[in-house]
Amino acid sequence: MAHVHALGDGGACPKAKGIIHLGMTSQDVVCSRYFVINPQMNRTFPVVLLPQPEGGYFVHCPTLPGCYSQGESVEEALVNIREAIELVLEDMAANGEAIPPSGSPVFTEVTVAA
């Protein structure tokens, strides 16, 4: 797993030759404008589970566009979305993309004529 420089102000890290550095540790980053995302750290993402008429659940992570999965049970859907989130984060890191912040979700309903 790679450690990723996240550029706080759009500047260039004096030690960086690229965005992703394999084997880099937080001690390698000397400028306080930068920090390293450690893949061993935990981060919580909101997920939404929707029961499906045919059975099972559709689940998606609204913080990460295009990150969705499904499962026959709630437990299976949660295992699957965890894997999907990990893959999306890995792909974002490989492409030098910033991980969007996830705020507290607000859930409500909207009624429309149908």
Order of alpha helices (4+ residues) and beta strands (2+ residues): beta-beta-beta-beta-beta-beta-alpha
